[in-house]
């Protein structure tokens, strides 16, 4: 399989088209919708912690080995 480079003019044309599409109103709305869905479920769970058991372990007082035994 041979790899050929794009002509410079074509590469510039494609980059410009891509930039215009990314800056469109539709793209901005879609990005906001996707971000809102992700933050609702994954980034802000109801219990407030990503892993409730680990959060509880971090909140509980820790005793160093050898301490606490009379």
mmCIF file as Biopython writes it, N, C-alpha, C and O atoms, coordinates in Angstrom:
data_model
#
loop_
_atom_site.group_PDB
_atom_site.id
_atom_site.type_symbol
_atom_site.label_atom_id
_atom_site.label_alt_id
_atom_site.label_comp_id
_atom_site.label_asym_id
_atom_site.label_entity_id
_atom_site.label_seq_id
_atom_site.pdbx_PDB_ins_code
_atom_site.Cartn_x
_atom_site.Cartn_y
_atom_site.Cartn_z
_atom_site.occupancy
_atom_site.B_iso_or_equiv
_atom_site.auth_seq_id
_atom_site.auth_asym_id
_atom_site.pdbx_PDB_model_num
ATOM 1   N N  . UNK A ? 1  ? 0.844   -1.169 0.000  1.0 0.0 1  A 1 
ATOM 2   C CA . UNK A ? 1  ? 0.000   0.000  0.000  1.0 0.0 1  A 1 
ATOM 3   C C  . UNK A ? 1  ? 0.893   1.238  0.000  1.0 0.0 1  A 1 
ATOM 4   O O  . UNK A ? 1  ? 1.728   1.412  0.888  1.0 0.0 1  A 1 
ATOM 5   N N  . UNK A ? 2  ? 0.715   2.067  -0.973 1.0 0.0 2  A 1 
ATOM 6   C CA . UNK A ? 2  ? 1.527   3.277  -1.096 1.0 0.0 2  A 1 
ATOM 7   C C  . UNK A ? 2  ? 0.843   4.433  -0.372 1.0 0.0 2  A 1 
ATOM 8   O O  . UNK A ? 2  ? -0.376  4.588  -0.439 1.0 0.0 2  A 1 
ATOM 9   N N  . UNK A ? 3  ? 1.631   5.224  0.306  1.0 0.0 3  A 1 
ATOM 10  C CA . UNK A ? 3  ? 1.127   6.397  1.005  1.0 0.0 3  A 1 
ATOM 11  C C  . UNK A ? 3  ? 1.523   7.622  0.205  1.0 0.0 3  A 1 
ATOM 12  O O  . UNK A ? 3  ? 2.698   7.829  -0.096 1.0 0.0 3  A 1 
ATOM 13  N N  . UNK A ? 4  ? 0.534   8.430  -0.137 1.0 0.0 4  A 1 
ATOM 14  C CA . UNK A ? 4  ? 0.832   9.653  -0.877 1.0 0.0 4  A 1 
ATOM 15  C C  . UNK A ? 4  ? 0.361   10.853 -0.065 1.0 0.0 4  A 1 
ATOM 16  O O  . UNK A ? 4  ? -0.662  10.790 0.617  1.0 0.0 4  A 1 
ATOM 17  N N  . UNK A ? 5  ? 1.101   11.926 -0.142 1.0 0.0 5  A 1 
ATOM 18  C CA . UNK A ? 5  ? 0.756   13.142 0.587  1.0 0.0 5  A 1 
ATOM 19  C C  . UNK A ? 5  ? -0.297  13.925 -0.186 1.0 0.0 5  A 1 
ATOM 20  O O  . UNK A ? 5  ? -0.358  13.857 -1.413 1.0 0.0 5  A 1 
ATOM 21  N N  . UNK A ? 6  ? -1.113  14.659 0.536  1.0 0.0 6  A 1 
ATOM 22  C CA . UNK A ? 6  ? -2.099  15.519 -0.099 1.0 0.0 6  A 1 
ATOM 23  C C  . UNK A ? 6  ? -1.405  16.759 -0.663 1.0 0.0 6  A 1 
ATOM 24  O O  . UNK A ? 6  ? -0.433  17.244 -0.085 1.0 0.0 6  A 1 
ATOM 25  N N  . UNK A ? 7  ? -1.890  17.260 -1.762 1.0 0.0 7  A 1 
ATOM 26  C CA . UNK A ? 7  ? -1.369  18.545 -2.234 1.0 0.0 7  A 1 
ATOM 27  C C  . UNK A ? 7  ? -1.672  19.628 -1.182 1.0 0.0 7  A 1 
ATOM 28  O O  . UNK A ? 7  ? -2.694  19.566 -0.499 1.0 0.0 7  A 1 
ATOM 29  N N  . UNK A ? 8  ? -0.800  20.592 -1.064 1.0 0.0 8  A 1 
ATOM 30  C CA . UNK A ? 8  ? -0.937  21.625 -0.038 1.0 0.0 8  A 1 
ATOM 31  C C  . UNK A ? 8  ? -2.268  22.359 -0.158 1.0 0.0 8  A 1 
ATOM 32  O O  . UNK A ? 8  ? -2.929  22.600 0.852  1.0 0.0 8  A 1 
ATOM 33  N N  . UNK A ? 9  ? -2.664  22.711 -1.351 1.0 0.0 9  A 1 
ATOM 34  C CA . UNK A ? 9  ? -3.922  23.431 -1.542 1.0 0.0 9  A 1 
ATOM 35  C C  . UNK A ? 9  ? -5.116  22.621 -1.040 1.0 0.0 9  A 1 
ATOM 36  O O  . UNK A ? 9  ? -6.020  23.173 -0.413 1.0 0.0 9  A 1 
ATOM 37  N N  . UNK A ? 10 ? -5.123  21.325 -1.310 1.0 0.0 10 A 1 
ATOM 38  C CA . UNK A ? 10 ? -6.219  20.469 -0.857 1.0 0.0 10 A 1 
ATOM 39  C C  . UNK A ? 10 ? -6.213  20.352 0.662  1.0 0.0 10 A 1 
ATOM 40  O O  . UNK A ? 10 ? -7.274  20.381 1.287  1.0 0.0 10 A 1 
ATOM 41  N N  . UNK A ? 11 ? -5.038  20.222 1.261  1.0 0.0 11 A 1 
ATOM 42  C CA . UNK A ? 11 ? -4.943  20.126 2.719  1.0 0.0 11 A 1 
ATOM 43  C C  . UNK A ? 11 ? -5.471  21.398 3.374  1.0 0.0 11 A 1 
ATOM 44  O O  . UNK A ? 11 ? -6.184  21.326 4.375  1.0 0.0 11 A 1 
ATOM 45  N N  . UNK A ? 12 ? -5.135  22.548 2.827  1.0 0.0 12 A 1 
ATOM 46  C CA . UNK A ? 12 ? -5.619  23.821 3.374  1.0 0.0 12 A 1 
ATOM 47  C C  . UNK A ? 12 ? -7.133  23.923 3.215  1.0 0.0 12 A 1 
ATOM 48  O O  . UNK A ? 12 ? -7.822  24.386 4.125  1.0 0.0 12 A 1 
ATOM 49  N N  . UNK A ? 13 ? -7.652  23.497 2.072  1.0 0.0 13 A 1 
ATOM 50  C CA . UNK A ? 13 ? -9.091  23.520 1.839  1.0 0.0 13 A 1 
ATOM 51  C C  . UNK A ? 13 ? -9.816  22.630 2.850  1.0 0.0 13 A 1 
ATOM 52  O O  . UNK A ? 13 ? -10.828 23.044 3.416  1.0 0.0 13 A 1 
ATOM 53  N N  . UNK A ? 14 ? -9.318  21.426 3.084  1.0 0.0 14 A 1 
ATOM 54  C CA . UNK A ? 14 ? -9.939  20.507 4.044  1.0 0.0 14 A 1 
ATOM 55  C C  . UNK A ? 14 ? -9.870  21.048 5.465  1.0 0.0 14 A 1 
ATOM 56  O O  . UNK A ? 14 ? -10.837 20.927 6.217  1.0 0.0 14 A 1 
ATOM 57  N N  . UNK A ? 15 ? -8.744  21.641 5.845  1.0 0.0 15 A 1 
ATOM 58  C CA . UNK A ? 15 ? -8.614  22.213 7.187  1.0 0.0 15 A 1 
ATOM 59  C C  . UNK A ? 15 ? -9.600  23.363 7.378  1.0 0.0 15 A 1 
ATOM 60  O O  . UNK A ? 15 ? -10.206 23.489 8.442  1.0 0.0 15 A 1 
ATOM 61  N N  . UNK A ? 16 ? -9.762  24.194 6.367  1.0 0.0 16 A 1 
ATOM 62  C CA . UNK A ? 16 ? -10.717 25.299 6.446  1.0 0.0 16 A 1 
ATOM 63  C C  . UNK A ? 16 ? -12.147 24.814 6.570  1.0 0.0 16 A 1 
ATOM 64  O O  . UNK A ? 16 ? -12.922 25.354 7.360  1.0 0.0 16 A 1 
ATOM 65  N N  . UNK A ? 17 ? -12.504 23.802 5.796  1.0 0.0 17 A 1 
ATOM 66  C CA . UNK A ? 17 ? -13.860 23.249 5.863  1.0 0.0 17 A 1 
ATOM 67  C C  . UNK A ? 17 ? -14.116 22.636 7.234  1.0 0.0 17 A 1 
ATOM 68  O O  . UNK A ? 17 ? -15.200 22.801 7.793  1.0 0.0 17 A 1 
ATOM 69  N N  . UNK A ? 18 ? -13.144 21.941 7.771  1.0 0.0 18 A 1 
ATOM 70  C CA . UNK A ? 18 ? -13.284 21.336 9.091  1.0 0.0 18 A 1 
ATOM 71  C C  . UNK A ? 18 ? -13.461 22.398 10.169 1.0 0.0 18 A 1 
ATOM 72  O O  . UNK A ? 18 ? -14.288 22.238 11.067 1.0 0.0 18 A 1 
ATOM 73  N N  . UNK A ? 19 ? -12.691 23.481 10.086 1.0 0.0 19 A 1 
ATOM 74  C CA . UNK A ? 19 ? -12.801 24.563 11.064 1.0 0.0 19 A 1 
ATOM 75  C C  . UNK A ? 19 ? -14.170 25.239 10.985 1.0 0.0 19 A 1 
ATOM 76  O O  . UNK A ? 19 ? -14.759 25.568 12.015 1.0 0.0 19 A 1 
ATOM 77  N N  . UNK A ? 20 ? -14.674 25.447 9.780  1.0 0.0 20 A 1 
ATOM 78  C CA . UNK A ? 20 ? -15.993 26.078 9.626  1.0 0.0 20 A 1 
ATOM 79  C C  . UNK A ? 20 ? -17.091 25.178 10.194 1.0 0.0 20 A 1 
ATOM 80  O O  . UNK A ? 20 ? -18.019 25.663 10.840 1.0 0.0 20 A 1 
ATOM 81  N N  . UNK A ? 21 ? -16.987 23.888 9.957  1.0 0.0 21 A 1 
ATOM 82  C CA . UNK A ? 21 ? -18.001 22.973 10.484 1.0 0.0 21 A 1 
ATOM 83  C C  . UNK A ? 21 ? -17.960 22.920 12.009 1.0 0.0 21 A 1 
ATOM 84  O O  . UNK A ? 21 ? -19.009 22.875 12.651 1.0 0.0 21 A 1 
ATOM 85  N N  . UNK A ? 22 ? -16.763 22.926 12.597 1.0 0.0 22 A 1 
ATOM 86  C CA . UNK A ? 22 ? -16.635 22.874 14.052 1.0 0.0 22 A 1 
ATOM 87  C C  . UNK A ? 22 ? -17.165 24.145 14.704 1.0 0.0 22 A 1 
ATOM 88  O O  . UNK A ? 22 ? -17.628 24.113 15.844 1.0 0.0 22 A 1 
ATOM 89  N N  . UNK A ? 23 ? -17.098 25.261 13.987 1.0 0.0 23 A 1 
ATOM 90  C CA . UNK A ? 23 ? -17.548 26.543 14.534 1.0 0.0 23 A 1 
ATOM 91  C C  . UNK A ? 23 ? -19.028 26.801 14.274 1.0 0.0 23 A 1 
ATOM 92  O O  . UNK A ? 23 ? -19.550 27.839 14.679 1.0 0.0 23 A 1 
ATOM 93  N N  . UNK A ? 24 ? -19.703 25.885 13.615 1.0 0.0 24 A 1 
ATOM 94  C CA . UNK A ? 24 ? -21.109 26.115 13.272 1.0 0.0 24 A 1 
ATOM 95  C C  . UNK A ? 24 ? -21.990 26.070 14.514 1.0 0.0 24 A 1 
ATOM 96  O O  . UNK A ? 24 ? -21.620 25.490 15.535 1.0 0.0 24 A 1 
ATOM 97  N N  . UNK A ? 25 ? -23.147 26.684 14.410 1.0 0.0 25 A 1 
ATOM 98  C CA . UNK A ? 25 ? -24.094 26.701 15.534 1.0 0.0 25 A 1 
ATOM 99  C C  . UNK A ? 25 ? -24.538 25.287 15.904 1.0 0.0 25 A 1 
ATOM 100 O O  . UNK A ? 25 ? -24.697 24.972 17.083 1.0 0.0 25 A 1 
ATOM 101 N N  . UNK A ? 26 ? -24.737 24.442 14.903 1.0 0.0 26 A 1 
ATOM 102 C CA . UNK A ? 26 ? -25.153 23.067 15.168 1.0 0.0 26 A 1 
ATOM 103 C C  . UNK A ? 26 ? -24.104 22.319 15.968 1.0 0.0 26 A 1 
ATOM 104 O O  . UNK A ? 26 ? -24.438 21.596 16.907 1.0 0.0 26 A 1 
ATOM 105 N N  . UNK A ? 27 ? -22.844 22.482 15.608 1.0 0.0 27 A 1 
ATOM 106 C CA . UNK A ? 27 ? -21.764 21.798 16.332 1.0 0.0 27 A 1 
ATOM 107 C C  . UNK A ? 27 ? -21.684 22.287 17.770 1.0 0.0 27 A 1 
ATOM 108 O O  . UNK A ? 27 ? -21.458 21.490 18.681 1.0 0.0 27 A 1 
ATOM 109 N N  . UNK A ? 28 ? -21.867 23.583 17.987 1.0 0.0 28 A 1 
ATOM 110 C CA . UNK A ? 28 ? -21.808 24.115 19.355 1.0 0.0 28 A 1 
ATOM 111 C C  . UNK A ? 28 ? -22.966 23.584 20.194 1.0 0.0 28 A 1 
ATOM 112 O O  . UNK A ? 28 ? -22.777 23.248 21.363 1.0 0.0 28 A 1 
ATOM 113 N N  . UNK A ? 29 ? -24.155 23.505 19.616 1.0 0.0 29 A 1 
ATOM 114 C CA . UNK A ? 29 ? -25.312 22.978 20.353 1.0 0.0 29 A 1 
ATOM 115 C C  . UNK A ? 29 ? -25.103 21.512 20.683 1.0 0.0 29 A 1 
ATOM 116 O O  . UNK A ? 29 ? -25.365 21.090 21.810 1.0 0.0 29 A 1 
ATOM 117 N N  . UNK A ? 30 ? -24.636 20.731 19.725 1.0 0.0 30 A 1 
ATOM 118 C CA . UNK A ? 30 ? -24.396 19.312 19.962 1.0 0.0 30 A 1 
ATOM 119 C C  . UNK A ? 30 ? -23.356 19.102 21.059 1.0 0.0 30 A 1 
ATOM 120 O O  . UNK A ? 30 ? -23.498 18.196 21.880 1.0 0.0 30 A 1 
ATOM 121 N N  . UNK A ? 31 ? -22.320 19.923 21.080 1.0 0.0 31 A 1 
ATOM 122 C CA . UNK A ? 31 ? -21.284 19.798 22.108 1.0 0.0 31 A 1 
ATOM 123 C C  . UNK A ? 31 ? -21.860 20.088 23.485 1.0 0.0 31 A 1 
ATOM 124 O O  . UNK A ? 31 ? -21.518 19.407 24.452 1.0 0.0 31 A 1 
ATOM 125 N N  . UNK A ? 32 ? -22.718 21.074 23.587 1.0 0.0 32 A 1 
ATOM 126 C CA . UNK A ? 32 ? -23.339 21.392 24.883 1.0 0.0 32 A 1 
ATOM 127 C C  . UNK A ? 32 ? -24.265 20.281 25.336 1.0 0.0 32 A 1 
ATOM 128 O O  . UNK A ? 32 ? -24.296 19.952 26.521 1.0 0.0 32 A 1 
ATOM 129 N N  . UNK A ? 33 ? -25.017 19.700 24.424 1.0 0.0 33 A 1 
ATOM 130 C CA . UNK A ? 33 ? -25.922 18.605 24.769 1.0 0.0 33 A 1 
ATOM 131 C C  . UNK A ? 33 ? -25.129 17.404 25.256 1.0 0.0 33 A 1 
ATOM 132 O O  . UNK A ? 33 ? -25.494 16.792 26.260 1.0 0.0 33 A 1 
ATOM 133 N N  . UNK A ? 34 ? -24.065 17.061 24.572 1.0 0.0 34 A 1 
ATOM 134 C CA . UNK A ? 34 ? -23.253 15.911 24.964 1.0 0.0 34 A 1 
ATOM 135 C C  . UNK A ? 34 ? -22.611 16.147 26.322 1.0 0.0 34 A 1 
ATOM 136 O O  . UNK A ? 34 ? -22.551 15.222 27.132 1.0 0.0 34 A 1 
ATOM 137 N N  . UNK A ? 35 ? -22.130 17.354 26.598 1.0 0.0 35 A 1 
ATOM 138 C CA . UNK A ? 35 ? -21.503 17.647 27.886 1.0 0.0 35 A 1 
ATOM 139 C C  . UNK A ? 35 ? -22.527 17.594 29.013 1.0 0.0 35 A 1 
ATOM 140 O O  . UNK A ? 35 ? -22.206 17.121 30.104 1.0 0.0 35 A 1 
ATOM 141 N N  . UNK A ? 36 ? -23.744 18.064 28.782 1.0 0.0 36 A 1 
ATOM 142 C CA . UNK A ? 36 ? -24.767 18.064 29.824 1.0 0.0 36 A 1 
ATOM 143 C C  . UNK A ? 36 ? -25.145 16.635 30.201 1.0 0.0 36 A 1 
ATOM 144 O O  . UNK A ? 36 ? -25.334 16.337 31.380 1.0 0.0 36 A 1 
ATOM 145 N N  . UNK A ? 37 ? -25.253 15.772 29.238 1.0 0.0 37 A 1 
ATOM 146 C CA . UNK A ? 37 ? -25.605 14.382 29.533 1.0 0.0 37 A 1 
ATOM 147 C C  . UNK A ? 37 ? -24.518 13.687 30.341 1.0 0.0 37 A 1 
ATOM 148 O O  . UNK A ? 37 ? -24.821 12.948 31.278 1.0 0.0 37 A 1 
ATOM 149 N N  . UNK A ? 38 ? -23.274 13.910 29.994 1.0 0.0 38 A 1 
ATOM 150 C CA . UNK A ? 38 ? -22.182 13.239 30.702 1.0 0.0 38 A 1 
ATOM 151 C C  . UNK A ? 38 ? -22.066 13.738 32.132 1.0 0.0 38 A 1 
ATOM 152 O O  . UNK A ? 38 ? -21.842 12.939 33.041 1.0 0.0 38 A 1 
ATOM 153 N N  . UNK A ? 39 ? -22.212 15.033 32.355 1.0 0.0 39 A 1 
ATOM 154 C CA . UNK A ? 39 ? -22.022 15.561 33.696 1.0 0.0 39 A 1 
ATOM 155 C C  . UNK A ? 39 ? -23.143 15.146 34.644 1.0 0.0 39 A 1 
ATOM 156 O O  . UNK A ? 39 ? -22.915 15.030 35.848 1.0 0.0 39 A 1 
ATOM 157 N N  . UNK A ? 40 ? -24.340 14.922 34.127 1.0 0.0 40 A 1 
ATOM 158 C CA . UNK A ? 40 ? -25.444 14.532 34.987 1.0 0.0 40 A 1 
ATOM 159 C C  . UNK A ? 40 ? -25.221 13.174 35.634 1.0 0.0 40 A 1 
ATOM 160 O O  . UNK A ? 40 ? -25.459 13.009 36.830 1.0 0.0 40 A 1 
ATOM 161 N N  . UNK A ? 41 ? -24.774 12.218 34.865 1.0 0.0 41 A 1 
ATOM 162 C CA . UNK A ? 41 ? -24.661 10.870 35.395 1.0 0.0 41 A 1 
ATOM 163 C C  . UNK A ? 41 ? -23.287 10.519 35.927 1.0 0.0 41 A 1 
ATOM 164 O O  . UNK A ? 41 ? -23.160 10.021 37.046 1.0 0.0 41 A 1 
ATOM 165 N N  . UNK A ? 42 ? -22.262 10.774 35.137 1.0 0.0 42 A 1 
ATOM 166 C CA . UNK A ? 42 ? -20.936 10.306 35.501 1.0 0.0 42 A 1 
ATOM 167 C C  . UNK A ? 42 ? -20.192 11.223 36.460 1.0 0.0 42 A 1 
ATOM 168 O O  . UNK A ? 42 ? -19.500 10.751 37.363 1.0 0.0 42 A 1 
ATOM 169 N N  . UNK A ? 43 ? -20.330 12.520 36.270 1.0 0.0 43 A 1 
ATOM 170 C CA . UNK A ? 43 ? -19.500 13.440 37.027 1.0 0.0 43 A 1 
ATOM 171 C C  . UNK A ? 43 ? -20.167 13.999 38.278 1.0 0.0 43 A 1 
ATOM 172 O O  . UNK A ? 43 ? -19.516 14.704 39.049 1.0 0.0 43 A 1 
ATOM 173 N N  . UNK A ? 44 ? -21.422 13.710 38.496 1.0 0.0 44 A 1 
ATOM 174 C CA . UNK A ? 44 ? -22.090 14.171 39.712 1.0 0.0 44 A 1 
ATOM 175 C C  . UNK A ? 44 ? -23.082 13.121 40.190 1.0 0.0 44 A 1 
ATOM 176 O O  . UNK A ? 44 ? -24.293 13.312 40.072 1.0 0.0 44 A 1 
ATOM 177 N N  . UNK A ? 45 ? -22.581 12.017 40.727 1.0 0.0 45 A 1 
ATOM 178 C CA . UNK A ? 45 ? -23.475 10.965 41.201 1.0 0.0 45 A 1 
ATOM 179 C C  . UNK A ? 45 ? -24.291 11.445 42.399 1.0 0.0 45 A 1 
ATOM 180 O O  . UNK A ? 45 ? -23.886 12.379 43.092 1.0 0.0 45 A 1 
ATOM 181 N N  . UNK A ? 46 ? -25.423 10.821 42.642 1.0 0.0 46 A 1 
ATOM 182 C CA . UNK A ? 46 ? -26.319 11.240 43.719 1.0 0.0 46 A 1 
ATOM 183 C C  . UNK A ? 46 ? -25.659 11.190 45.088 1.0 0.0 46 A 1 
ATOM 184 O O  . UNK A ? 46 ? -25.911 12.059 45.923 1.0 0.0 46 A 1 
ATOM 185 N N  . UNK A ? 47 ? -24.822 10.193 45.336 1.0 0.0 47 A 1 
ATOM 186 C CA . UNK A ? 47 ? -24.188 10.058 46.646 1.0 0.0 47 A 1 
ATOM 187 C C  . UNK A ? 47 ? -22.999 10.995 46.811 1.0 0.0 47 A 1 
ATOM 188 O O  . UNK A ? 47 ? -22.465 11.104 47.915 1.0 0.0 47 A 1 
ATOM 189 N N  . UNK A ? 48 ? -22.567 11.672 45.756 1.0 0.0 48 A 1 
ATOM 190 C CA . UNK A ? 48 ? -21.528 12.677 45.855 1.0 0.0 48 A 1 
ATOM 191 C C  . UNK A ? 48 ? -20.110 12.154 45.751 1.0 0.0 48 A 1 
ATOM 192 O O  . UNK A ? 48 ? -19.166 12.939 45.841 1.0 0.0 48 A 1 
ATOM 193 N N  . UNK A ? 49 ? -19.926 10.865 45.565 1.0 0.0 49 A 1 
ATOM 194 C CA . UNK A ? 49 ? -18.586 10.292 45.468 1.0 0.0 49 A 1 
ATOM 195 C C  . UNK A ? 49 ? -18.533 9.377  44.251 1.0 0.0 49 A 1 
ATOM 196 O O  . UNK A ? 49 ? -19.540 8.777  43.875 1.0 0.0 49 A 1 
ATOM 197 N N  . UNK A ? 50 ? -17.369 9.273  43.642 1.0 0.0 50 A 1 
ATOM 198 C CA . UNK A ? 50 ? -17.233 8.388  42.492 1.0 0.0 50 A 1 
ATOM 199 C C  . UNK A ? 50 ? -17.301 6.928  42.930 1.0 0.0 50 A 1 
ATOM 200 O O  . UNK A ? 50 ? -17.814 6.083  42.196 1.0 0.0 50 A 1 
ATOM 201 N N  . UNK A ? 51 ? -16.787 6.630  44.118 1.0 0.0 51 A 1 
ATOM 202 C CA . UNK A ? 51 ? -16.823 5.277  44.648 1.0 0.0 51 A 1 
ATOM 203 C C  . UNK A ? 51 ? -17.170 5.392  46.133 1.0 0.0 51 A 1 
ATOM 204 O O  . UNK A ? 51 ? -16.302 5.733  46.936 1.0 0.0 51 A 1 
ATOM 205 N N  . UNK A ? 52 ? -18.414 5.117  46.512 1.0 0.0 52 A 1 
ATOM 206 C CA . UNK A ? 52 ? -18.851 5.353  47.888 1.0 0.0 52 A 1 
ATOM 207 C C  . UNK A ? 52 ? -18.015 4.635  48.940 1.0 0.0 52 A 1 
ATOM 208 O O  . UNK A ? 52 ? -17.757 5.210  49.997 1.0 0.0 52 A 1 
ATOM 209 N N  . UNK A ? 53 ? -17.583 3.401  48.690 1.0 0.0 53 A 1 
ATOM 210 C CA . UNK A ? 53 ? -16.802 2.660  49.686 1.0 0.0 53 A 1 
ATOM 211 C C  . UNK A ? 53 ? -15.444 3.316  49.933 1.0 0.0 53 A 1 
ATOM 212 O O  . UNK A ? 53 ? -14.993 3.398  51.076 1.0 0.0 53 A 1 
ATOM 213 N N  . UNK A ? 54 ? -14.800 3.778  48.879 1.0 0.0 54 A 1 
ATOM 214 C CA . UNK A ? 54 ? -13.507 4.449  49.034 1.0 0.0 54 A 1 
ATOM 215 C C  . UNK A ? 54 ? -13.699 5.787  49.737 1.0 0.0 54 A 1 
ATOM 216 O O  . UNK A ? 54 ? -12.879 6.162  50.575 1.0 0.0 54 A 1 
ATOM 217 N N  . UNK A ? 55 ? -14.753 6.505  49.417 1.0 0.0 55 A 1 
ATOM 218 C CA . UNK A ? 55 ? -15.019 7.777  50.088 1.0 0.0 55 A 1 
ATOM 219 C C  . UNK A ? 55 ? -15.214 7.564  51.583 1.0 0.0 55 A 1 
ATOM 220 O O  . UNK A ? 55 ? -14.712 8.347  52.389 1.0 0.0 55 A 1 
ATOM 221 N N  . UNK A ? 56 ? -15.926 6.529  51.956 1.0 0.0 56 A 1 
ATOM 222 C CA . UNK A ? 56 ? -16.133 6.231  53.376 1.0 0.0 56 A 1 
ATOM 223 C C  . UNK A ? 56 ? -14.820 5.857  54.053 1.0 0.0 56 A 1 
ATOM 224 O O  . UNK A ? 56 ? -14.563 6.278  55.181 1.0 0.0 56 A 1 
ATOM 225 N N  . UNK A ? 57 ? -13.995 5.077  53.383 1.0 0.0 57 A 1 
ATOM 226 C CA . UNK A ? 57 ? -12.701 4.697  53.956 1.0 0.0 57 A 1 
ATOM 227 C C  . UNK A ? 57 ? -11.809 5.917  54.159 1.0 0.0 57 A 1 
ATOM 228 O O  . UNK A ? 57 ? -11.068 5.980  55.140 1.0 0.0 57 A 1 
ATOM 229 N N  . UNK A ? 58 ? -11.869 6.871  53.262 1.0 0.0 58 A 1 
ATOM 230 C CA . UNK A ? 58 ? -11.068 8.082  53.410 1.0 0.0 58 A 1 
ATOM 231 C C  . UNK A ? 58 ? -11.583 8.981  54.530 1.0 0.0 58 A 1 
ATOM 232 O O  . UNK A ? 58 ? -10.808 9.708  55.150 1.0 0.0 58 A 1 
ATOM 233 N N  . UNK A ? 59 ? -12.884 8.933  54.788 1.0 0.0 59 A 1 
ATOM 234 C CA . UNK A ? 59 ? -13.454 9.751  55.865 1.0 0.0 59 A 1 
ATOM 235 C C  . UNK A ? 59 ? -13.221 9.158  57.238 1.0 0.0 59 A 1 
ATOM 236 O O  . UNK A ? 59 ? -13.139 9.900  58.217 1.0 0.0 59 A 1 
ATOM 237 N N  . UNK A ? 60 ? -13.112 7.837  57.341 1.0 0.0 60 A 1 
ATOM 238 C CA . UNK A ? 60 ? -12.984 7.202  58.657 1.0 0.0 60 A 1 
ATOM 239 C C  . UNK A ? 60 ? -11.573 7.413  59.196 1.0 0.0 60 A 1 
ATOM 240 O O  . UNK A ? 60 ? -10.609 7.458  58.432 1.0 0.0 60 A 1 
ATOM 241 N N  . UNK A ? 61 ? -11.456 7.544  60.548 1.0 0.0 61 A 1 
ATOM 242 C CA . UNK A ? 61 ? -10.122 7.738  61.138 1.0 0.0 61 A 1 
ATOM 243 C C  . UNK A ? 61 ? -9.253  6.497  60.928 1.0 0.0 61 A 1 
ATOM 244 O O  . UNK A ? 61 ? -9.719  5.363  61.040 1.0 0.0 61 A 1 
ATOM 245 N N  . UNK A ? 62 ? -8.008  6.739  60.627 1.0 0.0 62 A 1 
ATOM 246 C CA . UNK A ? 62 ? -7.093  5.618  60.400 1.0 0.0 62 A 1 
ATOM 247 C C  . UNK A ? 62 ? -6.187  5.438  61.605 1.0 0.0 62 A 1 
ATOM 248 O O  . UNK A ? 62 ? -5.796  6.408  62.255 1.0 0.0 62 A 1 
ATOM 249 N N  . UNK A ? 63 ? -5.866  4.215  61.887 1.0 0.0 63 A 1 
ATOM 250 C CA . UNK A ? 63 ? -4.949  3.890  62.974 1.0 0.0 63 A 1 
ATOM 251 C C  . UNK A ? 63 ? -3.717  3.283  62.361 1.0 0.0 63 A 1 
ATOM 252 O O  . UNK A ? 63 ? -3.814  2.350  61.563 1.0 0.0 63 A 1 
ATOM 253 N N  . UNK A ? 64 ? -2.553  3.798  62.723 1.0 0.0 64 A 1 
ATOM 254 C CA . UNK A ? 64 ? -1.292  3.263  62.184 1.0 0.0 64 A 1 
ATOM 255 C C  . UNK A ? 64 ? -1.047  1.872  62.738 1.0 0.0 64 A 1 
ATOM 256 O O  . UNK A ? 64 ? -1.475  1.575  63.853 1.0 0.0 64 A 1 
ATOM 257 N N  . UNK A ? 65 ? -0.365  1.005  61.983 1.0 0.0 65 A 1 
ATOM 258 C CA . UNK A ? 65 ? -0.069  -0.344 62.492 1.0 0.0 65 A 1 
ATOM 259 C C  . UNK A ? 65 ? 0.707   -0.269 63.800 1.0 0.0 65 A 1 
ATOM 260 O O  . UNK A ? 65 ? 1.651   0.510  63.931 1.0 0.0 65 A 1 
ATOM 261 N N  . UNK A ? 66 ? 0.302   -1.083 64.757 1.0 0.0 66 A 1 
ATOM 262 C CA . UNK A ? 66 ? 0.988   -1.108 66.043 1.0 0.0 66 A 1 
ATOM 263 C C  . UNK A ? 66 ? 0.360   -0.165 67.065 1.0 0.0 66 A 1 
ATOM 264 O O  . UNK A ? 66 ? 0.568   -0.333 68.267 1.0 0.0 66 A 1 
ATOM 265 N N  . UNK A ? 67 ? -0.393  0.808  66.611 1.0 0.0 67 A 1 
ATOM 266 C CA . UNK A ? 67 ? -1.063  1.726  67.529 1.0 0.0 67 A 1 
ATOM 267 C C  . UNK A ? 67 ? -2.474  1.208  67.801 1.0 0.0 67 A 1 
ATOM 268 O O  . UNK A ? 67 ? -3.045  0.476  66.993 1.0 0.0 67 A 1 
ATOM 269 N N  . UNK A ? 68 ? -3.008  1.586  68.912 1.0 0.0 68 A 1 
ATOM 270 C CA . UNK A ? 68 ? -4.397  1.222  69.222 1.0 0.0 68 A 1 
ATOM 271 C C  . UNK A ? 68 ? -4.508  -0.121 69.916 1.0 0.0 68 A 1 
ATOM 272 O O  . UNK A ? 68 ? -5.598  -0.493 70.352 1.0 0.0 68 A 1 
ATOM 273 N N  . UNK A ? 69 ? -3.422  -0.855 70.030 1.0 0.0 69 A 1 
ATOM 274 C CA . UNK A ? 69 ? -3.479  -2.118 70.771 1.0 0.0 69 A 1 
ATOM 275 C C  . UNK A ? 69 ? -2.853  -1.901 72.135 1.0 0.0 69 A 1 
ATOM 276 O O  . UNK A ? 69 ? -1.651  -2.087 72.326 1.0 0.0 69 A 1 
ATOM 277 N N  . UNK A ? 70 ? -3.675  -1.512 73.058 1.0 0.0 70 A 1 
ATOM 278 C CA . UNK A ? 70 ? -3.367  -1.340 74.463 1.0 0.0 70 A 1 
ATOM 279 C C  . UNK A ? 70 ? -2.032  -0.989 74.808 1.0 0.0 70 A 1 
ATOM 280 O O  . UNK A ? 70 ? -1.720  -0.831 75.989 1.0 0.0 70 A 1 
#
